[in-house]
Amino acid sequence: MFTIEHDFDATVVTLVDEGETPLNEDVTVTAFAECVTVEQWDPRTDRVEKVTLSLAQLQDLAAALDLPEGVYRLRPEP
């Protein structure tokens, strides 16, 4: 299950882990104009872990999900 909320300066998607146990904590993806953050509560450290991706990194990640193992560089479209 997931939710989508449109805030003033960002779109927030929350991914909820449903199904068989063990379940993971919710993941919150926040898309800003200049970057995307991914956050998840870590019960082992009792804090929220946050990763910030540039838009170029996000584009690379999206492309990587559909490619076989290897090293790649995306070329800008002419």
C-alpha positions as a printed Julia matrix, in Angstrom:
78×3 Matrix{Float64}:
  0.0     0.0     0.0
  1.16    3.56   -0.56
 -0.1     7.11   -0.1
  0.56   10.24   -2.15
  0.34   13.77   -0.72
  1.05   17.04   -2.5
  2.57   19.6    -0.15
  3.39   23.2    -0.99
  6.98   22.48   -2.09
  7.09   18.69   -2.5
  5.25   15.5    -3.35
  5.39   12.9    -0.57
  4.93    9.18   -1.24
  4.77    6.81    1.74
  5.31    3.1     1.12
  3.69    0.83    3.72
  4.98   -2.73    4.07
  1.96   -5.05    4.2
  1.76   -8.8     4.26
  3.62  -11.54    6.04
  5.87  -10.76    8.99
  8.58   -9.64    9.46
  7.48   -6.24    8.2
  9.76   -3.28    7.56
  9.13    0.29    8.68
  7.34    2.67    6.3
  9.48    4.38    3.66
  8.85    8.05    2.87
  9.97    9.42   -0.51
  9.84   13.21   -0.81
 10.31   14.77   -4.25
 11.43   18.39   -4.29
 12.27   20.49   -7.38
 16.04   19.96   -6.88
 16.33   16.54   -5.15
 14.55   13.48   -3.76
 14.88   12.19   -0.21
 14.2     8.66    1.03
 13.61    8.2     4.77
 12.96    5.17    6.99
 12.8     4.73   10.76
 15.51    2.35   12.02
 14.38    0.75   15.3
 17.9    -0.57   15.96
 19.36    2.95   16.16
 16.1     4.66   17.23
 16.43    7.29   14.49
 15.32    8.1    10.96
 17.85    7.25    8.25
 17.79    9.66    5.3
 19.3     9.45    1.81
 19.26   12.42   -0.56
 19.47   11.84   -4.32
 20.06   14.49   -6.97
 17.7    14.39   -9.93
 20.54   12.96  -12.05
 21.07   10.14   -9.54
 17.33    9.44   -9.53
 17.34    9.27  -13.32
 20.28    6.84  -13.22
 18.5     4.7   -10.62
 15.33    4.53  -12.74
 17.36    3.46  -15.79
 19.35    0.92  -13.76
 16.22   -0.94  -12.68
 15.7    -2.17  -16.27
 19.31   -2.98  -17.23
 21.49   -6.08  -16.8
 24.66   -6.09  -14.69
 27.34   -3.71  -15.98
 28.67   -0.15  -15.93
 26.66    2.54  -17.72
 26.56    6.3   -18.34
 23.4     7.97  -19.56
 23.94   10.36  -22.47
 21.94   13.56  -22.7
 19.49   13.57  -25.57
 20.66   15.78  -28.47
